Amino acid sequence: MPNFAYTGRDERGASVSGTLESMNLELAQNMLLAQGIIPTTVKESTTGGRQPLFSLAAKVRIPELLLFTKQVRTMINAGITITQVLEILKAQSTNPTMIKTLEAMGTDIREGKTLSDAFANHPAVFPTLYQSLIRAGELSGTLPEILERVIYIMDHEYRLREDIKAALRYPKIVLFTLGIAFFVLLTFVIPKFVGVFLKAGLDLPLPTKICLLMYNTLQNYWYYLLGGALGIFFGLRLYCKTPTGGYLRDLLFLRLPIIGPLFNKAAMARFSSILSILTASGVTILSSIKIISGAIGNQAIAREFDRLSEQMEEGHGIAKPLGETRFFPPMVVNMVAIGEESGALEEMLRQIALHYDEEVEYATKGLSEAIGPILIVALTAVVGFFALAIFLPMWDLTKIVG
């Protein structure tokens, strides 16, 4: 989904600027109007793409932004003015990017811009969701409470990603070690044994012939293999940065037999917690869905949100269109429907988020338990294959010697 750069004026008449994601120009203008911004210029930006939730520029990590938000909340609760807060944090920061950002924000506020405008001028550091919550807190006069919710979302998201990384760390290490062992055996061990077997005039068995073929291919055409592997790797990376490639990649992840359910549950937890906090902060359901669409971190699910937004703009509620989308389990749809009918949508969403937080925790543990036996089987197969390639002809050799 493209990014649009805009300039305009907010409800107080102050000039604002920034970027937002939208399917087209007309929808971008409507999104700005829904946020209380009268656009003067809106044009498609050639830089930037879909922002995952709190996925920041490489120079500002999530823990740094989390600490910054906690410090801002504490000092605002202590009655310190926002200009003093920014000056204090700028003096304490050791991150060059954050120092420049805070300096620019301080200048913006001294020139009469609002705090939300100052945040919006730095989308590379403060994602769309962060900006939207700050704006909601500023307009409602509940900025400290909103900062609490921002901290909760960031901490929740960070722990969720760390849990998934921890679950995948062991398989990555095993596969990497297995690849090194395969390369060493194929290039250093097998050729020496094969030379002995050929000198003895043995008829090599099939596993040994396969190893010899792989060794000769690797020795004679390694540059083609290396070039092809690098070409495929970088080609796929570039393709996955396109809307179609990113969609197909995320769709593949969701359909994988073991990892897919984990990613889907994580997306449900993220969707429920963010929507609950946005609705509690006074953001409309339609605006919340559009914000989540750019922050969900999965382009396959984000496309479902885009279709959901279109149906909601036609006057439908959230539950019925949500039931017609893919990837949303019946439990989520039914609880959202109950919350919508009873007027307790925020509470229902909070309960869904708590449920899927537990589901993700169980799923990450189950992932490690499920992948472990698979890796053991793969390791056994590789070791067994090389053992056959060496010991079958060696058995024949002992017969000849005997």
C-alpha positions as a printed Julia matrix, in Angstrom:
402×3 Matrix{Float64}:
   0.0     0.0     0.0
   1.53    3.37   -1.01
   2.55    6.18    1.33
   1.2     9.71    0.92
   2.98   12.85    2.1
   0.64   15.61    3.23
   0.53   19.14    4.57
  -2.5    20.82    6.1
  -3.99   22.46    9.17
  -5.45   20.87   12.27
  -8.54   21.88   14.26
  -6.58   24.65   15.98
  -5.38   26.11   12.69
  -1.77   25.03   13.19
   0.14   23.74   10.17
   0.85   20.01   10.16
   2.71   17.65    7.87
   3.63   13.99    7.74
   2.97   10.75    5.92
   0.27    8.08    6.03
  -0.57    4.86    4.22
  -3.66    4.57    2.05
  -4.95    2.62   -0.92
  -5.46    5.77   -3.02
  -5.37    9.57   -2.92
  -9.07   10.02   -2.17
  -8.95    7.63    0.79
  -5.85    9.42    2.12
  -7.74   12.73    2.08
 -10.69   11.14    3.89
  -8.37    9.67    6.54
  -6.89   13.12    7.2
 -10.35   14.66    7.51
 -11.31   11.89    9.96
  -8.31   12.89   12.1
  -9.41   16.54   12.11
  -6.8    17.67    9.57
  -7.77   19.86    6.6
  -5.3    18.83    3.87
  -3.74   21.44    1.61
  -1.45   19.09   -0.35
  -1.55   15.31   -0.51
   0.73   13.44   -2.89
   2.1     9.93   -3.15
   5.52    9.51   -1.56
   8.19    7.58   -3.45
   9.93    6.55   -0.22
   8.74    4.29    2.49
   6.36    1.36    2.57
   4.24   -0.54    5.02
   5.47    0.02    8.57
   5.3    -3.0    10.86
   4.18   -2.23   14.37
   6.98   -0.3    16.1
   9.5    -1.49   13.52
  11.86    1.47   13.69
  14.79    2.76   11.76
  17.91    0.73   12.4
  19.39    3.55   14.5
  16.54    3.63   17.03
  15.58    0.3    18.6
  12.32   -0.57   20.31
  13.83   -0.72   23.84
  15.2     2.81   23.36
  11.82    4.16   22.29
  10.13    2.29   25.14
  12.51    3.87   27.67
  11.96    7.3    26.07
   8.17    6.94   26.38
   8.4     5.88   30.03
  10.6     8.9    30.81
   8.19   11.28   29.05
   5.25    9.83   31.01
   7.05   10.13   34.34
   8.15   13.74   33.81
   4.74   14.85   32.51
   3.11   13.32   35.6
   5.65   15.29   37.68
   4.42   18.54   36.1
   7.45   19.28   33.92
   6.65   21.16   30.7
   7.09   19.3    27.44
   9.88   21.62   26.24
  11.83   20.92   29.44
  11.15   17.19   29.03
  12.62   17.2    25.55
  15.66   19.2    26.66
  16.32   16.84   29.58
  15.99   13.73   27.44
  18.17   15.25   24.71
  20.92   15.92   27.26
  20.67   12.35   28.61
  20.45   10.53   25.28
  23.5     8.9    23.71
  21.77    8.01   20.42
  22.64   10.57   17.68
  19.39    9.95   15.83
  17.3    10.48   18.95
  19.26   13.61   19.88
  18.58   15.18   16.48
  14.93   14.13   16.66
  14.41   15.64   20.12
  16.15   18.85   19.07
  13.89   19.18   16.04
  10.8    18.41   18.15
  11.76   21.08   20.67
  12.11   23.62   17.85
   8.7    22.65   16.45
   6.97   23.11   19.81
   8.65   26.46   20.46
   7.38   27.58   17.05
   3.81   26.86   18.16
   3.24   23.35   16.83
   1.43   20.77   18.91
   3.15   17.78   20.46
   1.39   15.39   18.09
   2.58   17.45   15.12
   6.14   17.29   16.46
   5.9    13.5    16.68
   4.3    13.26   13.22
   7.23   15.08   11.64
   9.48   12.08   12.43
   7.73    8.98   11.03
  11.04    7.09   10.79
  11.29    7.15   14.6
   7.64    7.3    15.72
   5.36    4.94   13.78
   1.82    5.77   12.67
   0.22    4.04   15.64
   2.41    5.97   18.08
   1.49    9.27   16.41
  -2.24    8.46   16.37
  -2.32    7.64   20.08
  -0.38   10.77   21.0
  -2.82   12.86   18.95
  -5.8    11.19   20.63
  -4.33   11.81   24.09
  -3.57   15.44   23.27
  -7.06   16.16   21.95
  -8.78   14.44   24.88
  -6.47   15.89   27.54
  -5.46   12.42   28.75
  -1.86   12.29   27.51
  -0.41   10.52   30.62
  -3.04    7.76   30.35
  -2.41    7.43   26.63
   1.32    7.15   27.23
   0.58    4.26   29.61
  -1.27    2.52   26.79
   1.54    3.22   24.32
   4.0     1.67   26.76
   1.77   -1.38   27.15
   1.5    -1.9    23.38
   5.22   -1.47   22.81
   6.15   -3.78   25.67
   3.57   -6.34   24.54
   4.83   -6.24   20.97
   8.48   -6.44   21.99
   7.92   -9.46   24.25
   5.84  -11.15   21.55
   8.6   -10.8    18.98
  11.26  -11.91   21.42
   9.26  -15.04   22.28
   8.94  -15.95   18.6
  12.65  -15.29   18.01
  13.54  -17.45   21.01
  11.39  -20.28   19.67
  13.13  -20.12   16.28
  16.66  -19.64   17.62
  17.32  -23.31   18.33
  16.21  -24.53   14.87
  18.37  -21.86   13.21
  21.45  -22.94   15.17
  20.87  -26.62   14.4
  20.3   -26.0    10.68
  23.39  -23.79   10.46
  25.53  -26.42   12.2
  24.05  -29.13   10.01
  24.92  -27.15    6.88
  28.54  -26.72    8.0
  28.84  -30.43    8.81
  27.38  -31.36    5.43
  29.87  -29.1     3.63
  32.88  -30.42    5.59
  31.95  -34.07    5.05
  31.25  -33.55    1.37
  34.39  -31.59    0.53
  37.05  -33.04    2.87
  36.02  -36.46    4.18
  34.19  -38.18    1.31
  36.8   -37.45   -1.44
  39.61  -39.11    0.59
  37.59  -42.28    1.15
  36.41  -42.36   -2.47
  40.04  -42.18   -3.66
  40.87  -45.25   -1.58
  37.82  -47.13   -2.82
  38.57  -46.38   -6.49
  42.2   -47.49   -6.14
  40.94  -50.78   -4.74
  38.74  -51.2    -7.82
  35.48  -51.3    -5.87
  32.09  -50.81   -7.49
  30.78  -47.82   -5.57
  27.25  -48.09   -4.08
  24.55  -45.53   -4.86
  25.01  -43.3    -1.74
  28.74  -43.0    -2.48
  28.06  -42.18   -6.15
  25.62  -39.45   -5.11
  28.21  -37.96   -2.73
  30.86  -38.09   -5.46
  28.5   -36.38   -7.93
  27.73  -33.61   -5.43
  31.43  -33.16   -4.7
  32.36  -32.91   -8.4
  29.51  -30.46   -9.02
  30.58  -28.33   -6.08
  34.26  -28.42   -7.1
  33.76  -27.65  -10.8
  30.75  -25.32  -10.74
  30.95  -23.67   -7.33
  30.97  -20.17   -8.85
  27.73  -20.89  -10.74
  26.15  -22.32   -7.61
  27.31  -19.37   -5.48
  26.17  -16.83   -8.07
  22.82  -18.56   -8.46
  22.28  -18.74   -4.69
  23.15  -15.05   -4.22
  20.97  -14.09   -7.18
  18.01  -16.02   -5.8
  18.56  -14.61   -2.3
  18.76  -10.94   -3.32
  16.11  -11.38   -6.01
  13.67  -12.76   -3.46
  14.52   -9.95   -1.03
  13.79   -7.33   -3.67
  10.62   -9.12   -4.76
   9.38   -9.39   -1.17
   9.66   -5.61   -0.86
   7.04   -5.21   -3.59
   3.34   -5.3    -2.56
   2.74   -8.58   -4.41
   5.92  -10.22   -3.13
   5.3    -9.14    0.45
   1.75  -10.41    0.27
   2.8   -13.82   -1.08
   5.59  -14.13    1.5
   3.3   -13.37    4.44
   0.59  -15.62    3.0
   3.12  -18.46    2.78
   4.16  -17.95    6.4
   0.52  -18.13    7.51
   0.02  -21.41    5.65
   3.1   -23.21    6.96
   2.03  -26.23    9.04
   3.82  -25.42   12.31
   4.85  -21.75   12.13
   1.66  -20.51   10.43
  -0.7   -20.98   13.4
   1.79  -19.2    15.67
   1.97  -16.17   13.36
  -1.81  -16.09   13.05
  -2.3   -16.17   16.83
   0.3   -13.44   17.26
  -1.57  -11.3    14.71
  -4.86  -11.87   16.57
  -3.26  -10.82   19.86
  -1.82   -7.71   18.2
  -5.11   -6.83   16.49
  -7.18   -7.18   19.66
  -4.84   -5.3    21.98
  -4.3    -2.4    19.58
  -8.0    -2.04   18.66
  -8.97   -2.16   22.34
  -6.57    0.64   23.22
  -7.46    2.76   20.2
 -11.2     2.56   20.91
 -10.58    3.34   24.61
  -8.53    6.37   23.49
 -11.44    7.83   21.55
 -10.3     6.86   18.06
 -13.19    5.8    15.81
 -13.48    2.16   14.76
 -12.95    3.0    11.08
  -9.84    5.07   11.79
  -8.58    2.34   14.12
  -8.96   -0.32   11.44
  -7.02    1.84    8.99
  -4.27    2.39   11.55
  -4.06   -1.33   12.33
  -3.92   -2.12    8.62
  -0.59   -0.32    8.42
   0.67   -1.66   11.75
  -0.33   -5.33   11.79
   3.02   -6.43   10.31
   1.52   -8.97    7.89
   0.5    -7.85    4.41
  -1.83  -10.81    3.83
  -3.91   -9.89    6.9
  -3.55   -6.18    6.09
  -5.33   -6.72    2.77
  -8.24   -8.2     4.7
  -8.3    -5.01    6.8
  -8.39   -2.93    3.63
 -11.48   -4.82    2.45
 -12.94   -4.55    5.95
 -12.5    -0.76    5.85
 -14.3    -0.54    2.51
 -17.31   -2.44    3.88
 -17.39   -0.35    7.05
 -17.39    2.83    4.97
 -20.54    1.51    3.3
 -22.3     1.5     6.67
 -21.69   -2.03    7.92
 -20.53   -2.72   11.47
 -17.28   -4.46   12.24
 -18.49   -7.97   13.18
 -20.25   -8.96    9.94
 -17.43   -7.85    7.56
 -14.9    -9.41    9.95
 -16.67  -12.76    9.62
 -16.26  -12.64    5.84
 -12.49  -12.17    5.99
  -9.86  -14.89    6.09
  -7.51  -15.66    8.98
  -9.94  -14.56   11.71
 -11.1   -17.51   13.85
 -14.83  -17.83   14.68
 -14.12  -17.1    18.36
 -12.72  -13.66   17.5
 -15.64  -12.86   15.21
 -18.26  -14.02   17.74
 -16.73  -12.12   20.65
 -16.44   -8.95   18.56
 -20.09   -9.35   17.55
 -21.15   -9.74   21.19
 -19.09   -6.74   22.22
 -20.52   -4.63   19.41
 -24.11   -5.54   20.26
 -23.7    -5.06   24.01
 -21.62   -1.88   23.8
 -18.7    -3.6    25.54
 -16.42   -3.94   22.52
 -13.37   -2.62   24.36
 -13.7    -5.21   27.14
 -14.29   -8.05   24.67
 -11.22   -7.06   22.7
  -9.19   -6.99   25.89
 -10.35  -10.52   26.72
  -9.47  -11.69   23.2
  -5.99  -10.18   23.57
  -5.44  -11.93   26.91
  -6.61  -15.23   25.44
  -4.31  -15.03   22.43
  -1.38  -13.89   24.57
  -1.69  -17.21   26.38
  -2.18  -19.04   23.07
   1.02  -17.51   21.68
   2.91  -18.5    24.82
   1.72  -22.11   24.49
   2.35  -22.09   20.74
   5.96  -20.93   21.13
   6.61  -23.72   23.62
   4.87  -26.19   21.31
   6.94  -24.95   18.38
  10.18  -25.83   20.14
   8.81  -29.21   21.16
   7.54  -29.95   17.62
  10.63  -28.77   15.74
  13.02  -30.68   18.0
  12.03  -34.17   16.76
  11.94  -32.96   13.16
  15.5   -31.66   13.45
  16.62  -34.9    15.07
  15.13  -36.88   12.17
  16.83  -34.57    9.64
  20.15  -34.85   11.46
  19.82  -38.64   11.62
  19.03  -38.8     7.9
  22.11  -36.73    6.95
  24.44  -38.67    9.25
  22.97  -41.97    8.07
  23.39  -41.02    4.42
  27.08  -40.19    4.85
  27.59  -43.28    7.0
  26.19  -45.46    4.22
  28.32  -43.64    1.65
  31.47  -44.5     3.64
  30.77  -47.82    5.35
  29.08  -49.71    2.51
  32.18  -49.64    0.26
  34.39  -50.06    3.3
  32.54  -53.28    4.09
  33.27  -54.5     0.55
  36.89  -53.46    1.0
  37.23  -55.56    4.15
  35.86  -58.54    2.23
  38.53  -58.1    -0.46
  41.27  -57.71    2.14
  40.0   -60.78    3.99
